[in-house]
């Protein structure tokens, strides 16, 4: 039985991914900043800020999945907040690598990344893994995030980078915030409503990680987004339909969003299409390739 270590494994994605991997017969151990964690997987304390990591556990695993990183949408982006977001993605990878011993059984290192790699913009481009990183805060943060994983690659360890879109799950995250006004009867598009919202159902995201573990041909970056590409207006309208709530017009003005969220509003007001062709070329088949099927499953549980 292969042992998989998940750093940041007690977060939203980590909890569901851990369960999925255990269902498939893997032994899963978690690294968490909390010393009190409940669940089926064993959890070990670590603290990247203080350079604390359980070396013996780290060096007993064949796979590492690094999901560690501050929530970029938790609060407004001050200069201090932006530095914390960046550091929370780089220092965990550096700590894991610096404590990896030469005789470690590690075969594969998987790191979370994000479609923010391509920058916060709305364009006609359909971004693919071969495209360059954006020059803004999101693009450069993701670029440095992925570069931190290259230490493992240079050591000869297979390295996979999962550039994730908006993750749809009823357990929390972005969807819960997006549908709150819709549930209250005030669903409306944001800004122009023309910005794209690359998304993925949580089940598909977990299955992509599972495939990345089992398919040794997978390496480098992969966009983890559903094949269907929808605008913010389309997303909001379909969510309102699924929840049997009204969809309003006109849109919520961009100026209001900027005043309320500051620079962080780019997450909501911009977005381009992102291709899923590379992951599909590996043979991966989406359980939820379109938004209607994803929302139906989520809202009828």
C-alpha positions, 0 to 999 in steps of 0.5 A: 500500500503506497503512502501519500502525504498531503500538506494542507490536508485539512483544508477544503480540498484536502479533506475530500481528496483524502477520503477519495484516496483512502477509498482507493486503498491508499494510506494517507497522512496529513500535515496540519498547523492544527494539533487537534485534527479529527478524521480517518487519516493520521495527522501530524503537526507542521509549521512552515513559518517556524520550519517545523516538519515531521521528517520521519513521516515526510521521508516515509512517503512515496507521494506528496501532494502539497495543497498549502496556501493562504485563501486568496479571497479571505480578505482585502489585499493589502501589501502585507496580505499579498506577501503572506499569500505568496510566502504561504505558497513558497515556504511550504514547498521549500521546507518539504524539499529541504527536509527530504533525505537522499534515501527517501522513497518519494516518487512523485510530487504534486503541487496545487496551482491555479488558473490565476497563472494566466493573469487576471484579465478578460480576453478572447484567448483560450489559455493552455499550459504552454502559455506564459504567466501573467505579469500581475499579482496573480500570475506572478504568484502562481509562477513562483508557486510552481517554480518552488516545485521545480526543486523536486523536478531537478532532483529527478522526482516526477512533478505535476502541477494542477492549475485549478479553477473555481472548485464547486462543492457544497462543503464551502469555498467559492460556491457558497459565497457565490450562491448566497445572494442567489438564495436570498433572491438577489442573483445578478451578474457581476460587472460586465458579466462577460468575464469567464469563470473556469470551474471544476466539480470537486469530484473531478478535481479529486479524480484528476489528482488520483490520475496524476498519482497513478499515471506515471506519464503525467508531468508538468502543468495541467489545467483542472477546469471543466470542458464547458466554458461559461461567463459570469452571467451564464454561471449566475443564471444557471445557478439561479435556475438550479436553485429555483430563484430569480435572476435579476438584471441589471448587473451589479456595477463593477465600481461597487465591487471595486469599492467593496473588495479593493484590488481583490475584486479582479478575482470576480470581475475578470476571467478568460477561457482556459483549455482542458484539452491536455488533461483530456488527452491523457484519457481523463473523462469528466464526471461533470463536463457541463455546469447543469450536471454539476449544479444538479448533483450539488443542489440535490444531495 
